[in-house]
Amino acid sequence: MNRLKVKEIVEATGGRLLKGNPEDFVTGVKHDSRECEAGDMFVAIIGENSDGHSYIPQVADRGCRTVMVSHTEGWPEKTESELNVILVEDTEHALGDTAAFYLSRLDVRKVAVTGSVGKTSTRDLIYYVLSEKYNCVRNYKNYNNLIGLPLSVFQMDDTTEAAVLEMGMDRFGEIRRLCEIVRPETGVVTNIGVSHIERLGSREGIFRAKMEITEQLPAQEEGGTLIYAQDAEFLNRSRIEGAFGQISVGTDSDCDYVVSQVDDYGIEGIEFNLAHGGESLRVHIPLPGRHNALNGALALAVGELMGIPLEQGCEGLGKASLTGRRLRRVEGRSITVIDDTYNASPDSVRSAIDVLAGTDRDGRKVAILGDMFELGDSEETGHRAVGAHAAKAGIDLLCTVGKASRAMADEAEKMKPETMTVKHFDSVQELKDELRALIGEGDLVLVKASRGMRLEDIVEELVWI
């Protein structure tokens, strides 16, 4: 991060310097008191379960000399340190304002990525493509919300040439606010699914929320472009309006980038054909999942828009790896685990099952699947659809865990072939107790559920079998 003066932060946020030196500067911005150190500004966020202001004495003890606060109740008398204290109305909003000001001072090409499924994978693939030409950054860790994305911005400095920023949301207005902070020149939408339908009411609502990404795009003649995976219902030229340019990616022949002939080698990766502008080439991605063909094509489209030829972009894709627990191959003592516990939706679980089924393996293929959250009225139908998909996929054993996943198991039981076994567990602990009896040497085991199920604990158990 480049230096920011205290007075610049005050001006950017419309805040007030209660005490301290306006000429002092900060070299980092943190909201986690445990990460604060000398030179950082600590932003005291008021959360659902705690008030960050109560940690100001601790950050002062760690050498932090600048704090952003929204009140002075209860904490000043607990610290004797000399602090620069910036008072704002809302620290979360002011954090975004500070990030917007900071980013406006950098000469960075900015790509925003959203979608119901696949946005992190697509972000990562774009990052690898752009890194062939630019000093490129992406979100810090998985920071993609109203707090995390601004913190990711502060990871940039004058050496940064391009940024790929994933934008998450679970309600209207969030992507709008994130785009106000970033002001991207290019937007990417992976799909319109059912994630967060509980809050947004319908896929139409999800579409409207995702399309907030277009509100800050410049006009086409100024370089503004929306790139999307085309579908018949939402992501197409008949539904998307704006002065920005549009680039479509998909399997239909009328797309700008046409994906075809996808070969799925399971956890070994995929290959596909990509046609564009009279050119056709074979693309290899060392990542599992047929869905990554579209994600990779989106990345190549972004790259070409930003001056990277397709062949050079493919070299970047060949170096790709994914952030976090996304289809991560883990070798245990006697089995192989596909750890996909980062999160789950019906679409992403079906894709993960296809990876499991498509992997060439001598041992059994086992899926351990838990509840998918935030499906609202689609909860039962979503779980049943996954159960039906698992029954048809050609796997040997399906283990489901959790209350909602009972419907998944019931549907799979009704449709499964005789060669498949289905078992349901009401709790993760109940599943843990049976793991060694269920899993044997040589098995390939997929583990996937929504984050709240904490099935990463099951992965840790499996590696010791």
Order of alpha helices (4+ residues) and beta strands (2+ residues): beta-alpha-beta-beta-beta-beta-alpha-beta-beta-alpha-beta-alpha-beta-alpha-beta-alpha-beta-alpha-alpha-beta-beta-beta-beta-beta-alpha-alpha-beta-beta-alpha-beta-alpha-beta-alpha-beta-alpha-beta-alpha
